[in-house]
Amino acid sequence: MKPQIVFILTLFSVIQIGFTQESLSELLKKHNTHQIPYMSVEELAMPKTKAIILDAREYEEYQVSHLKNAVFVGFNDFNLENTSKQIENKQQNIVVYCSLGIRSENIAEKLSKAGYTNIYNLYGGIFEWKNKGFDVYDTNETKTEKVHAFSPEWSKWLTSGKKVFK
């Protein structure tokens, strides 16, 4: 009788763990409106992909690491007017990213409402970029393994590199 009870309890635990673990896709479905199309990190990394890359995280996150040639636009202090002055061509390909792709969708939606037509949200953000083995750069434009992990709760999605919390 005891082996059966142990088996049932073990099975219940495995099922419960399976239901509590969320995939990145499920996380983004829960938090995003999906009005902005995603671009994969692999597509953005392809040499043929020409786009302006906007970093929609906070400045301390950007300083720790960012994608090469990314333009910092921020999230809390995002200024549409200043960004519009930097990107006058509203048909230009634009990829917006943050840690995972939640804050960046918000900024991309603001750009879309301002008339920009070719805007993408980087699927999985800088976390997915680093997890897939692509390089990130610090404030001196030097390759780094450090990635600002945003918070302990969200840092579980960063599985590569060195997590930094400031």
N, C-alpha and C positions, 0 to 999 in steps of 0.2 A: 504494500500500500504506500509506503513512504516514497519509493522511486516514482510512482505515478504523481504524487503531490509535487515532488521536486520538478518533474517534467512539466507539469501544468503551470507552476509558478514561473519557471524559466521561460516557457513559451509566452506567457502573459507579459513578462518583462521585455522580451524581444519585440513583441507586437507593439507595446507601449512606446518603446524607444523609436521604433520605425515611424510611428505616427507623430512624434514630437520633433523629429529632425526635418527641417524644411530645406528644400533645394533653393538654389539661387533664383531659378525661374519662378518658383512659388513666391519667394520673397518679393521679387519685382512685380509680380501680378498683384500682390496684396497692396503694395505702396504706390504703384504708378498708374496713370490713366491710359497709357499706351497711345497717346495722340502723336507722339514723336517716334519715328522708327528707330530701331536699334541698329548699330553697326558692331560687328564682332571685333574683338581685339586682333584677330588674325587678318581680317580685311583691312583694318586701319594700318597694320604693320606692313602691308604689301607696298612695294615701291611705287606701283601705279596709282595708289590712292593719294590723291591730292586734296588736302583739306586744311582749313584753319582749325587748330585744336584749342579749345577753351577749357580751362581748369575752373570748375565751379565749387571749389572747396575754400576753406578759410586760408588766409595767408600763411599761418604757421604750418599748416599741412603742406602747402605748396613749397615752402622753404625746405622742408625735410626731403621731399621728393616729388617729382612731376614728370610727365612725358616730355620727351625732347621737343623743343620749340613750342611748348604749350604757352598760351597767353593766359595769365591769371586774370579772372574776372570776379572771383569770389561768389559767395552765396548770400550771406547776411547783408552785405553792403553792395550787392550787384547794382551797377548803374547802367541801365539800358542806353542812355544817351551817350555816355563815354564809349561803350562797346560799339554802338552804331557809328561813331566817328572813326573807330579803328577798322571796321568792316563795312565799307561803303557799298560794295557789290552784294546786293541781297540775293543773288543767285549763286554765290560762292558756296562750295561745300564746307559745312561747319560740323565738327564733332565736339560735343560737350561731354565732359566726364567729371566725376567726383569719386568718392570711395567705391561705391557699388552701382551707381546709376539711378539714385533716387533724387538727390538734390539737383543733379544735372538735368533731369527731365523737367524740373520746374523752370530752370533757366532757359532751356531749349524752348519751352512753351512760350515764354516771354518773347524770345526772339521770333518765333513763328507768328505770334500776334502782331509783331512790329513789321511783318512783311517778308521776313527771310524764308526762302522756299526750300532750301536743301540742307536741312538740319537733322543731325543724327545724335542719338544718345549712345554713348559707348557702353555696350552690354557688360555689366560687372565692374565697370570703372577701372580705376588704377589697381584695385585688388586683383581683378581678373587678368589685367595686363601683366602684373608681376607674377601671378600664379602660373601664367603660361610661359614664363621665362624671358619676357621682354625687359629691356633696360629701362631704368628710371634714373633721374638726375637730380642732384641737390642744387642748392641756391648758387653754387659756383659752376654749374653745368658739368659737374663731374659725376660719372656713374656711381651709384650707391646701392647698397643692399637695403638701406633703411626705407621704410614706408610708414607714414603717419597712419596709425590704425584707427583713428577717430575716437573709438571708445572700446572698453573691454567687451561690451556686448556685441558690437559690430566686428570686432577684430577676429572673430572666429572664421570669417570669410576670407581672411588673408592667410594663406597656407605656405607662402614662400617669402623669402626676404626676412629682414629684421624689423619687428614691430616696434614703433616708437609712439609714446604717448607724451604729449607736452601739455 
